[in-house]
Amino acid sequence: MISFLLFSNIWKVSFSKLLEYYPDFNLKKHSYKLMTCLEVPCAFDFKGKGVVRTMGGFLRDFLRLDIYRIYRRIPVLLNEP
């Protein structure tokens, strides 16, 4: 997306130089805004599940020694950021 905005800005500058031959034609100045978006799928892996599914998943992670999933699961269940 950034490369497209950069390319379109370069195109607009070169086109405006070409339009200097036509002084009656006006171009609007545009400002571009970049909005970043972060996906957080981890919170929805565990949030909103029932008690049985939560305890079963916790037990499964414990038996498989999947420490990382246990580490991710506890803050989500405790509503910590």
N, C-alpha and C positions, 0 to 999 in steps of 0.2 A: 504494500500500500504506500509506503514511504517513497519507494522508487517511482511509482506512478505519479505521486504529487510532485516529486522533484522534476520528473520528465515534463509534466504538464506546465510547471512553472518556467522551465527553460523554453518550452515551446511558446508560451505566452510572451516572454521577454523578446524572443526573436521575431515573433509576429508583430509585436508592438513597434519594434524597430522598422519593420517593413511598412507599417501603417503611418510612419512619420511623413510619408509622401501625401497622405490624406489627412490634413489637420482637422477637418470637420468631424471625423469619425472618433468617438470616445470609447475607451475601454474602462470597465469597472475594475477597481482594485479589490481583489479577493484576499481574504486571510484564511489560512488553513488551520484547522484545529485537529490535533491528534488525541484520540481517546483510547487509553489502554484498558484492556479487559483481562482480568485474571480469573481463571477457572479453578474452582475448588471442589473437585468431585469427592474428596476424602470425607467431607462433612456429610454428604448424602449417602455414603456407604453404610453408615451406622445410625444416623439420625432417623427417628420416626419408626423404627422397627419395634416389634412387640418384645415383651419381657422374655418369652421363651426363645425367640430368635436371637436376642442379644446375649442371653446366657449361653445358648448353644454355640454361637459364634465365638464368644470369649473362651469357652471350654475347648473348642476346636483349635483356636489359635494357640492356646496354652499347651495342648497335647502335641501339636506340630512344632512347638517351640518357635513360633513365628512372633518373635519379640517386636518386630517393627509394626505389625498390625495391632498388637496389644498397645504399643506406644501411641499409635494413631487413634485407637478406639477410645481410650480413657478420657482424653480432653474433650472429645466430641460428646461423650455421654455426660460429662460434668459441665457442659456449656462454657468451656473456657476457650479463649481465642488461640 
